[in-house]
Amino acid sequence: MTACTKSTVLLKPNVPANLMQPCQSFNKLDDGTGKVITLWAVDTVAKGNECAAKVEAWIEIGKALR
């Protein structure tokens, strides 16, 4: 009788490069005028949404590895 002749190969998930980048820092609000606040808010929301999408993607990768 012989032992197992094949071993299981651990496959690493292919992680997209954009998920390996840190989230962008939020800019500080330098001025209280309407235009500056609006541009700052749009930029901040976009960066927050991008970071949230990365977190969700990592959660899905983690669930798939269970």
C-alpha positions in Angstrom: 0.0 0.0 0.0 1.2 3.5 -0.8 0.4 6.9 0.5 -1.2 9.6 -1.5 0.8 10.3 -4.6 -0.7 13.7 -5.4 -0.7 16.7 -3.2 -3.3 19.5 -3.3 -2.0 22.7 -4.8 -3.1 25.9 -3.1 -4.3 28.4 -5.7 -4.1 32.0 -4.8 -6.8 34.3 -6.0 -5.9 36.7 -8.8 -6.3 40.1 -7.0 -6.8 43.0 -9.4 -4.0 45.6 -9.2 -6.4 48.4 -8.2 -7.4 46.6 -5.0 -3.7 46.6 -4.0 -3.6 50.4 -3.9 -4.4 52.3 -0.7 -7.4 54.5 -0.6 -6.8 58.1 -1.5 -6.6 60.6 1.3 -9.4 63.2 1.6 -8.4 66.8 0.8 -8.9 69.4 3.5 -11.5 72.1 3.0 -9.5 75.3 2.6 -12.3 77.8 1.9 -15.9 78.2 2.8 -17.2 79.5 -0.5 -20.0 77.6 -2.3 -17.9 76.7 -5.3 -15.0 75.4 -3.2 -17.3 73.4 -0.9 -19.1 71.9 -3.9 -15.9 70.8 -5.6 -14.5 69.4 -2.3 -17.7 67.5 -1.6 -17.8 65.9 -5.0 -14.1 64.9 -4.7 -14.6 63.6 -1.2 -17.7 61.5 -2.1 -15.9 60.1 -5.2 -12.9 59.0 -3.1 -15.1 57.6 -0.4 -17.1 55.6 -2.9 -14.0 54.2 -4.6 -12.6 53.1 -1.2 -15.9 51.5 -0.2 -15.9 49.6 -3.5 -12.4 48.3 -2.7 -13.5 47.2 0.8 -16.5 45.4 -0.7 -14.3 43.6 -3.2 -11.9 42.4 -0.4 -14.9 41.2 1.6 -16.1 39.2 -1.5 -12.6 37.7 -1.9 -12.6 36.8 1.8 -15.9 35.1 1.5 -14.8 33.1 -1.6 -11.8 31.8 0.3 -13.8 30.3 3.1 
